[in-house]
């Protein structure tokens, strides 16, 4: 059996609950930031623009090939 008084155990449990709640809140904030589409687009705008440009070029090339004879 524990030699600590009950009120001290309650204080420790309360402190652990507060720390756990703070950790969960911080984790939620980090998840929201990572899953935020606006931030992801802003961070990778150059790469995204390059991919869209390459897709547009390939699509235009394919459509042009449909209407021209070789």
N, C-alpha and C positions, 0 to 999 in steps of 0.2 A: 504494500500500500504506500501511497505517496506521503511524504513527510511535510509537504507544502500545505499551507492553509487553503481552504476553498476559495476565499476571495482572491488570493494570488493566482490560483489556477484560472479563475474567471477573468482576471485582468489579462493573463497571457492569451487566453482563448479570444478575448475581445480584440487584442492587438493583432493576433493572427488573422482574424476575420477582416480587420481594416486593411492589413497588408494584402490579403488575397483580393479584396474588392478593388484596391488600387491597381494591382497587377492585371486584373481582368479589364478594368477600364482602359489601362494603357494598351493592352493587347487589342481591344476593340478599336481604339484610335489608330493603331498601326495597320490593322486590317482594312479599315475604311480608307486610309491614305493610299494603300497599295492597290486597292480595287477601284479607286476613283479614275474613271475613264478620262476626264479632263486633264488630270495630272499626267497620266500615261501618254496621252497624245502630245501634250506640251513637251514632255521629256524626250520623246522619240519622233519629233516632227520631221526631221530630215530623213530618217529611214522610211517613215510612212509616206512621205512625198515621193521618194525614189521608187517605192514599190508601186504606188498609184501611177506614176509616170510610165514605168515599165509595162504595167498592165494595159494602160491606155495605148501605148505604142504597139504592143502585140495585138491588141484588139483591132486597131486601125489597120495594121498590116494584114490581118486575116480577112477583114471585111473588104479591103481593097483587092485582095487576091481573088475574091469571089466575082468581082465585076471586071476583071481584066483578063485578056487572053494572052497566052504565051505562044 
